[in-house]
């Protein structure tokens, strides 16, 4: 059973003053969640790429370069806004959200097959 706590007006004022002084209190938590998402996606994308024949992965910063038979064919870029998969020669890549792992894998497979 949950315990109900009744706050006085002075308690509420203190809480509001503390929040105003600190700014957004949950900002750090959101950034940490994004970092965890990026790490999780990096692991799953790396495992997906390593399962392919003749494909090697080179990590550059937070990004992965995709090499097929020694040739650089694409890049997977991890950002806080999402993930971008780019084929070599294209100026812009396709952008994906963190909940589109299947579509990211399809795009990577398409890039590898075109090589």
N, C-alpha and C positions, 0 to 999 in steps of 0.2 A: 504494500500500500504506500502511495506517495505521501510525503509529508508536505503540508501546505504552510508556507512561511508568509506571514503578513509583515509588510514593510511600512515603516513610518515615513512621513513626508521628508524628514531630515535624512533618512537612509537613501531615499530616492534621489534627493538633491546631491548627495555625496557620490552616488553611482554615476549620475549624469555628468558631474564635474570631472570625475576620473576618466570617463569615456572621452570627453571633450579634450582633456589634456593629452591622452594617449593617441588620439586620432582613431582610425579604424582598427579595432582590436583584432579582427580576423584576417587582416591582410597577410600576415606571415603564414598563417595556416593554408591559405589558398595557394601561395607560391610553393609551399612544401608539397601540396597535393599534385600540382602540375609537374614538379620535379619527379615525383614518384611515378606519375603516368608516363613521363618521357622515358624514364629508365625501364619501365615495364615494356613499353613499345619497342625500345631499342633491343631488348633481349629477344622479344618474339620475332621482330623483323630479322635480326641477325640469325636466329635459328632457322627461319624460313629460307633465307638466302644460302646458308650453309648446307641445307638439304638438297639444293640443286647441284647437278653435275656441271663441272667446269666453271663454277662461279666462285669468286673469292670476294671478300669484304675487307675494305680498308677503312678504319675509323679515322676521321679527320675532325677534331674538336668534338662536337655533339653529332656530327653528320656521318653518314656512311657512303663511301664510294662503292659502286658495283662494278666489278671487273669480270668479264666473260672471256675466257681463253686468253687472258693477259691484257685485253683491251678494255679501256674505261668506257662503259656503256651508259651509266646513269648514276644518280645520286639521290639519297634519301635524306631530307633535311628535317630535323626535329626542332620545333619552336614552341613557345608557350601558347601560341594561337592555334597550333595544329601541326600537321605533318605534310611536307611537300615532297612529291616524287617527280624528279626531273630527268628527262632523257638528254644525253650529251648532244649538243647542237641546238637544242631548244633554249630560247631565252627565258621562258617561264615554265614552271612545272604545274602539275595538278595538285591542288590543295585539298587536304582531307582533315576531318575532325578526328578526335581521339576515339570516337566510337565506330569508326569505319575500317577496322582492321581487314576485313574481307576484301573491301574495295582496294585498299592499299596493296594487298598481296596480288590481286588481279592486275593492277597497273604495273607492278614490278615484274610479274610473269610476262606481260605484254612487251615490256622493254627488253627483257632477256630473249624472248622468241624472235623479236625483230632483228636482233644481232645475228 
